[in-house]
Amino acid sequence: MRLIVNGKEIVLDGEITVLDFLRAKGLQERVVAVEHNRIWLRQEHWSGTALADGDRLEIVHIMAGG
């Protein structure tokens, strides 16, 4: 399956959810936000959102400060 993640194409074998993808990449769930096919996903939907060939993900790190 081909995905576009932050503008770069990657290839994965098999089915995977957004949450599984983040964990496989070592990204901590509490410090990222995810856009799936131009729709921002609430964190509670990550485990139920399966990725498909051609999907686009934008993953951003949440920063706090002031």
Biopython code that builds the backbone (N, CA, C, O; Angstrom):
import numpy as np
from Bio.PDB.StructureBuilder import StructureBuilder

atoms = [
    (1, "MET", "N", (0.844, -1.168, 0.000)),
    (1, "MET", "CA", (0.000, 0.000, 0.000)),
    (1, "MET", "C", (0.894, 1.237, 0.000)),
    (1, "MET", "O", (1.897, 1.292, 0.712)),
    (2, "ARG", "N", (0.520, 2.219, -0.802)),
    (2, "ARG", "CA", (1.246, 3.488, -0.879)),
    (2, "ARG", "C", (0.523, 4.548, -0.065)),
    (2, "ARG", "O", (-0.693, 4.702, -0.175)),
    (3, "LEU", "N", (1.274, 5.278, 0.750)),
    (3, "LEU", "CA", (0.735, 6.403, 1.514)),
    (3, "LEU", "C", (1.589, 7.632, 1.239)),
    (3, "LEU", "O", (2.769, 7.522, 0.907)),
    (4, "ILE", "N", (0.988, 8.786, 1.378)),
    (4, "ILE", "CA", (1.735, 10.035, 1.351)),
    (4, "ILE", "C", (1.692, 10.573, 2.777)),
    (4, "ILE", "O", (0.623, 10.906, 3.288)),
    (5, "VAL", "N", (2.852, 10.655, 3.416)),
    (5, "VAL", "CA", (2.948, 11.104, 4.802)),
    (5, "VAL", "C", (3.813, 12.354, 4.840)),
    (5, "VAL", "O", (5.002, 12.317, 4.524)),
    (6, "ASN", "N", (3.192, 13.461, 5.233)),
    (6, "ASN", "CA", (3.883, 14.759, 5.264)),
    (6, "ASN", "C", (4.586, 15.039, 3.940)),
    (6, "ASN", "O", (5.713, 15.533, 3.913)),
    (7, "GLY", "N", (3.896, 14.715, 2.837)),
    (7, "GLY", "CA", (4.398, 15.017, 1.505)),
    (7, "GLY", "C", (5.348, 14.003, 0.910)),
    (7, "GLY", "O", (5.792, 14.175, -0.225)),
    (8, "LYS", "N", (5.675, 12.946, 1.646)),
    (8, "LYS", "CA", (6.603, 11.931, 1.146)),
    (8, "LYS", "C", (5.889, 10.603, 0.983)),
    (8, "LYS", "O", (5.101, 10.201, 1.838)),
    (9, "GLU", "N", (6.171, 9.919, -0.128)),
    (9, "GLU", "CA", (5.546, 8.628, -0.367)),
    (9, "GLU", "C", (6.265, 7.539, 0.416)),
    (9, "GLU", "O", (7.494, 7.466, 0.436)),
    (10, "ILE", "N", (5.460, 6.689, 1.064)),
    (10, "ILE", "CA", (6.022, 5.515, 1.727)),
    (10, "ILE", "C", (5.192, 4.303, 1.313)),
    (10, "ILE", "O", (4.034, 4.433, 0.916)),
    (11, "VAL", "N", (5.795, 3.142, 1.411)),
    (11, "VAL", "CA", (5.121, 1.902, 1.041)),
    (11, "VAL", "C", (5.050, 1.000, 2.275)),
    (11, "VAL", "O", (6.047, 0.799, 2.969)),
    (12, "LEU", "N", (3.867, 0.466, 2.534)),
    (12, "LEU", "CA", (3.651, -0.437, 3.666)),
    (12, "LEU", "C", (3.051, -1.740, 3.163)),
    (12, "LEU", "O", (2.356, -1.764, 2.148)),
    (13, "ASP", "N", (3.325, -2.815, 3.877)),
    (13, "ASP", "CA", (2.698, -4.099, 3.593)),
    (13, "ASP", "C", (1.543, -4.310, 4.561)),
    (13, "ASP", "O", (1.676, -4.048, 5.756)),
    (14, "GLY", "N", (0.428, -4.776, 4.059)),
    (14, "GLY", "CA", (-0.694, -5.135, 4.918)),
    (14, "GLY", "C", (-1.514, -3.947, 5.364)),
    (14, "GLY", "O", (-1.229, -2.797, 5.027)),
    (15, "GLU", "N", (-2.554, -4.265, 6.142)),
    (15, "GLU", "CA", (-3.459, -3.236, 6.647)),
    (15, "GLU", "C", (-2.942, -2.699, 7.970)),
    (15, "GLU", "O", (-2.301, -3.407, 8.747)),
    (16, "ILE", "N", (-3.238, -1.430, 8.203)),
    (16, "ILE", "CA", (-2.771, -0.766, 9.417)),
    (16, "ILE", "C", (-3.718, 0.385, 9.732)),
    (16, "ILE", "O", (-4.282, 1.000, 8.827)),
    (17, "THR", "N", (-3.888, 0.670, 11.006)),
    (17, "THR", "CA", (-4.701, 1.819, 11.406)),
    (17, "THR", "C", (-3.790, 3.026, 11.617)),
    (17, "THR", "O", (-2.566, 2.895, 11.644)),
    (18, "VAL", "N", (-4.386, 4.175, 11.762)),
    (18, "VAL", "CA", (-3.616, 5.384, 12.053)),
    (18, "VAL", "C", (-2.825, 5.199, 13.346)),
    (18, "VAL", "O", (-1.642, 5.534, 13.402)),
    (19, "LEU", "N", (-3.463, 4.673, 14.370)),
    (19, "LEU", "CA", (-2.783, 4.471, 15.650)),
    (19, "LEU", "C", (-1.612, 3.504, 15.510)),
    (19, "LEU", "O", (-0.533, 3.758, 16.046)),
    (20, "ASP", "N", (-1.814, 2.408, 14.801)),
    (20, "ASP", "CA", (-0.727, 1.448, 14.584)),
    (20, "ASP", "C", (0.440, 2.102, 13.845)),
    (20, "ASP", "O", (1.602, 1.855, 14.167)),
    (21, "PHE", "N", (0.128, 2.923, 12.866)),
    (21, "PHE", "CA", (1.168, 3.608, 12.103)),
    (21, "PHE", "C", (1.983, 4.529, 13.006)),
    (21, "PHE", "O", (3.213, 4.526, 12.958)),
    (22, "LEU", "N", (1.295, 5.310, 13.822)),
    (22, "LEU", "CA", (2.000, 6.222, 14.727)),
    (22, "LEU", "C", (2.909, 5.454, 15.680)),
    (22, "LEU", "O", (4.059, 5.837, 15.897)),
    (23, "ARG", "N", (2.392, 4.381, 16.240)),
    (23, "ARG", "CA", (3.195, 3.569, 17.164)),
    (23, "ARG", "C", (4.390, 2.943, 16.461)),
    (23, "ARG", "O", (5.483, 2.894, 17.025)),
    (24, "ALA", "N", (4.194, 2.462, 15.229)),
    (24, "ALA", "CA", (5.291, 1.858, 14.465)),
    (24, "ALA", "C", (6.394, 2.876, 14.170)),
    (24, "ALA", "O", (7.564, 2.514, 14.055)),
    (25, "LYS", "N", (6.017, 4.139, 14.050)),
    (25, "LYS", "CA", (6.987, 5.198, 13.788)),
    (25, "LYS", "C", (7.559, 5.789, 15.076)),
    (25, "LYS", "O", (8.392, 6.695, 15.030)),
    (26, "GLY", "N", (7.114, 5.279, 16.218)),
    (26, "GLY", "CA", (7.635, 5.750, 17.494)),
    (26, "GLY", "C", (7.138, 7.125, 17.901)),
    (26, "GLY", "O", (7.789, 7.820, 18.680)),
    (27, "LEU", "N", (5.985, 7.519, 17.376)),
    (27, "LEU", "CA", (5.419, 8.830, 17.705)),
    (27, "LEU", "C", (4.511, 8.720, 18.921)),
    (27, "LEU", "O", (3.655, 7.838, 18.987)),
    (28, "GLN", "N", (4.697, 9.601, 19.867)),
    (28, "GLN", "CA", (3.885, 9.590, 21.075)),
    (28, "GLN", "C", (2.531, 10.221, 20.777)),
    (28, "GLN", "O", (2.443, 11.331, 20.251)),
    (29, "GLU", "N", (1.493, 9.495, 21.122)),
    (29, "GLU", "CA", (0.132, 9.901, 20.775)),
    (29, "GLU", "C", (-0.277, 11.233, 21.386)),
    (29, "GLU", "O", (-1.044, 11.983, 20.782)),
    (30, "ARG", "N", (0.219, 11.528, 22.559)),
    (30, "ARG", "CA", (-0.240, 12.745, 23.239)),
    (30, "ARG", "C", (0.406, 14.019, 22.704)),
    (30, "ARG", "O", (0.004, 15.113, 23.101)),
    (31, "VAL", "N", (1.386, 13.912, 21.822)),
    (31, "VAL", "CA", (2.069, 15.121, 21.346)),
    (31, "VAL", "C", (1.970, 15.315, 19.838)),
    (31, "VAL", "O", (2.714, 16.114, 19.270)),
    (32, "VAL", "N", (1.051, 14.585, 19.173)),
    (32, "VAL", "CA", (0.866, 14.776, 17.740)),
    (32, "VAL", "C", (-0.606, 14.993, 17.408)),
    (32, "VAL", "O", (-1.501, 14.599, 18.156)),
    (33, "ALA", "N", (-0.827, 15.629, 16.265)),
    (33, "ALA", "CA", (-2.160, 15.758, 15.681)),
    (33, "ALA", "C", (-2.083, 15.145, 14.286)),
    (33, "ALA", "O", (-1.041, 15.204, 13.633)),
    (34, "VAL", "N", (-3.195, 14.554, 13.833)),
    (34, "VAL", "CA", (-3.179, 13.821, 12.570)),
    (34, "VAL", "C", (-4.309, 14.296, 11.662)),
    (34, "VAL", "O", (-5.466, 14.391, 12.070)),
    (35, "GLU", "N", (-3.936, 14.589, 10.425)),
    (35, "GLU", "CA", (-4.904, 14.891, 9.375)),
    (35, "GLU", "C", (-4.895, 13.711, 8.412)),
    (35, "GLU", "O", (-3.839, 13.333, 7.906)),
    (36, "HIS", "N", (-6.054, 13.131, 8.157)),
    (36, "HIS", "CA", (-6.200, 11.972, 7.261)),
    (36, "HIS", "C", (-7.052, 12.393, 6.081)),
    (36, "HIS", "O", (-8.233, 12.704, 6.238)),
    (37, "ASN", "N", (-6.455, 12.404, 4.898)),
    (37, "ASN", "CA", (-7.165, 12.814, 3.681)),
    (37, "ASN", "C", (-7.863, 14.165, 3.858)),
    (37, "ASN", "O", (-9.029, 14.340, 3.503)),
    (38, "ARG", "N", (-7.115, 15.100, 4.413)),
    (38, "ARG", "CA", (-7.536, 16.500, 4.603)),
    (38, "ARG", "C", (-8.603, 16.708, 5.679)),
    (38, "ARG", "O", (-9.246, 17.756, 5.724)),
    (39, "ILE", "N", (-8.788, 15.717, 6.539)),
    (39, "ILE", "CA", (-9.733, 15.841, 7.653)),
    (39, "ILE", "C", (-8.970, 15.566, 8.941)),
    (39, "ILE", "O", (-8.344, 14.516, 9.086)),
    (40, "TRP", "N", (-9.022, 16.514, 9.881)),
    (40, "TRP", "CA", (-8.348, 16.324, 11.166)),
    (40, "TRP", "C", (-9.089, 15.260, 11.945)),
    (40, "TRP", "O", (-10.308, 15.325, 12.104)),
    (41, "LEU", "N", (-8.345, 14.277, 12.432)),
    (41, "LEU", "CA", (-8.933, 13.176, 13.197)),
    (41, "LEU", "C", (-8.825, 13.432, 14.691)),
    (41, "LEU", "O", (-7.780, 13.844, 15.193)),
    (42, "ARG", "N", (-9.904, 13.186, 15.377)),
    (42, "ARG", "CA", (-9.850, 13.200, 16.843)),
    (42, "ARG", "C", (-9.096, 11.958, 17.277)),
    (42, "ARG", "O", (-9.202, 10.907, 16.646)),
    (43, "GLN", "N", (-8.348, 12.075, 18.337)),
    (43, "GLN", "CA", (-7.503, 10.990, 18.809)),
    (43, "GLN", "C", (-8.295, 9.699, 19.053)),
    (43, "GLN", "O", (-7.775, 8.609, 18.815)),
    (44, "GLU", "N", (-9.515, 9.801, 19.514)),
    (44, "GLU", "CA", (-10.300, 8.594, 19.797)),
    (44, "GLU", "C", (-10.689, 7.829, 18.529)),
    (44, "GLU", "O", (-11.182, 6.704, 18.618)),
    (45, "HIS", "N", (-10.475, 8.421, 17.354)),
    (45, "HIS", "CA", (-10.797, 7.749, 16.090)),
    (45, "HIS", "C", (-9.577, 7.089, 15.449)),
    (45, "HIS", "O", (-9.719, 6.367, 14.463)),
    (46, "TRP", "N", (-8.390, 7.325, 15.989)),
    (46, "TRP", "CA", (-7.171, 6.785, 15.379)),
    (46, "TRP", "C", (-7.182, 5.270, 15.300)),
    (46, "TRP", "O", (-6.786, 4.708, 14.278)),
    (47, "SER", "N", (-7.623, 4.596, 16.349)),
    (47, "SER", "CA", (-7.577, 3.130, 16.363)),
    (47, "SER", "C", (-8.601, 2.509, 15.418)),
    (47, "SER", "O", (-8.441, 1.358, 15.013)),
    (48, "GLY", "N", (-9.636, 3.239, 15.064)),
    (48, "GLY", "CA", (-10.669, 2.714, 14.176)),
    (48, "GLY", "C", (-10.564, 3.194, 12.745)),
    (48, "GLY", "O", (-11.421, 2.871, 11.922)),
    (49, "THR", "N", (-9.530, 3.961, 12.431)),
    (49, "THR", "CA", (-9.366, 4.485, 11.079)),
    (49, "THR", "C", (-8.293, 3.680, 10.357)),
    (49, "THR", "O", (-7.099, 3.837, 10.612)),
    (50, "ALA", "N", (-8.744, 2.813, 9.450)),
    (50, "ALA", "CA", (-7.823, 1.989, 8.660)),
    (50, "ALA", "C", (-7.272, 2.814, 7.498)),
    (50, "ALA", "O", (-7.994, 3.591, 6.874)),
    (51, "LEU", "N", (-6.000, 2.634, 7.224)),
    (51, "LEU", "CA", (-5.378, 3.321, 6.106)),
    (51, "LEU", "C", (-5.537, 2.483, 4.846)),
    (51, "LEU", "O", (-5.526, 1.253, 4.898)),
    (52, "ALA", "N", (-5.686, 3.169, 3.708)),
    (52, "ALA", "CA", (-5.868, 2.495, 2.424)),
    (52, "ALA", "C", (-4.880, 3.070, 1.412)),
    (52, "ALA", "O", (-4.342, 4.162, 1.594)),
    (53, "ASP", "N", (-4.657, 2.316, 0.354)),
    (53, "ASP", "CA", (-3.738, 2.741, -0.694)),
    (53, "ASP", "C", (-4.102, 4.139, -1.194)),
    (53, "ASP", "O", (-5.255, 4.415, -1.524)),
    (54, "GLY", "N", (-3.102, 5.009, -1.242)),
    (54, "GLY", "CA", (-3.307, 6.365, -1.735)),
    (54, "GLY", "C", (-3.700, 7.383, -0.676)),
    (54, "GLY", "O", (-3.819, 8.570, -0.979)),
    (55, "ASP", "N", (-3.903, 6.940, 0.561)),
    (55, "ASP", "CA", (-4.279, 7.880, 1.624)),
    (55, "ASP", "C", (-3.151, 8.876, 1.880)),
    (55, "ASP", "O", (-1.974, 8.607, 1.639)),
    (56, "ARG", "N", (-3.567, 10.036, 2.379)),
    (56, "ARG", "CA", (-2.619, 11.078, 2.748)),
    (56, "ARG", "C", (-2.732, 11.347, 4.237)),
    (56, "ARG", "O", (-3.827, 11.489, 4.782)),
    (57, "LEU", "N", (-1.571, 11.414, 4.886)),
    (57, "LEU", "CA", (-1.504, 11.768, 6.298)),
    (57, "LEU", "C", (-0.606, 12.981, 6.464)),
    (57, "LEU", "O", (0.452, 13.081, 5.842)),
    (58, "GLU", "N", (-1.038, 13.887, 7.299)),
    (58, "GLU", "CA", (-0.184, 14.973, 7.778)),
    (58, "GLU", "C", (-0.101, 14.800, 9.277)),
    (58, "GLU", "O", (-1.121, 14.779, 9.966)),
    (59, "ILE", "N", (1.092, 14.680, 9.773)),
    (59, "ILE", "CA", (1.304, 14.474, 11.203)),
    (59, "ILE", "C", (2.137, 15.636, 11.711)),
    (59, "ILE", "O", (3.239, 15.893, 11.226)),
    (60, "VAL", "N", (1.589, 16.333, 12.697)),
    (60, "VAL", "CA", (2.309, 17.485, 13.258)),
    (60, "VAL", "C", (2.488, 17.298, 14.747)),
    (60, "VAL", "O", (1.627, 16.749, 15.435)),
    (61, "HIS", "N", (3.628, 17.768, 15.231)),
    (61, "HIS", "CA", (3.902, 17.745, 16.671)),
    (61, "HIS", "C", (3.268, 18.966, 17.319)),
    (61, "HIS", "O", (3.403, 20.084, 16.822)),
    (62, "ILE", "N", (2.587, 18.749, 18.417)),
    (62, "ILE", "CA", (1.944, 19.826, 19.150)),
    (62, "ILE", "C", (2.988, 20.444, 20.081)),
    (62, "ILE", "O", (3.654, 19.746, 20.845)),
    (63, "MET", "N", (3.110, 21.743, 20.000)),
    (63, "MET", "CA", (4.047, 22.469, 20.852)),
    (63, "MET", "C", (3.259, 23.357, 21.792)),
    (63, "MET", "O", (2.220, 23.905, 21.422)),
    (64, "ALA", "N", (3.749, 23.494, 22.991)),
    (64, "ALA", "CA", (3.140, 24.388, 23.957)),
    (64, "ALA", "C", (4.189, 25.398, 24.402)),
    (64, "ALA", "O", (5.388, 25.119, 24.398)),
    (65, "GLY", "N", (3.739, 26.509, 24.764)),
    (65, "GLY", "CA", (4.675, 27.528, 25.229)),
    (65, "GLY", "C", (3.989, 28.877, 25.316)),
    (65, "GLY", "O", (2.787, 29.010, 25.087)),
    (66, "GLY", "N", (4.769, 29.841, 25.645)),
    (66, "GLY", "CA", (4.123, 31.134, 25.759)),
    (66, "GLY", "C", (5.097, 32.252, 25.904)),
    (66, "GLY", "O", (4.695, 33.411, 26.011)),
]
sb = StructureBuilder()
sb.init_structure("model")
sb.init_model(0)
sb.init_chain("A")
sb.init_seg("    ")
for serial, (resi, resn, name, xyz) in enumerate(atoms, 1):
    if name == "N":
        sb.init_residue(resn, " ", resi, " ")
    sb.init_atom(name, np.array(xyz, "f"), 0.0, 1.0, " ", f" {name:<3s}", serial, name[0])
structure = sb.get_structure()
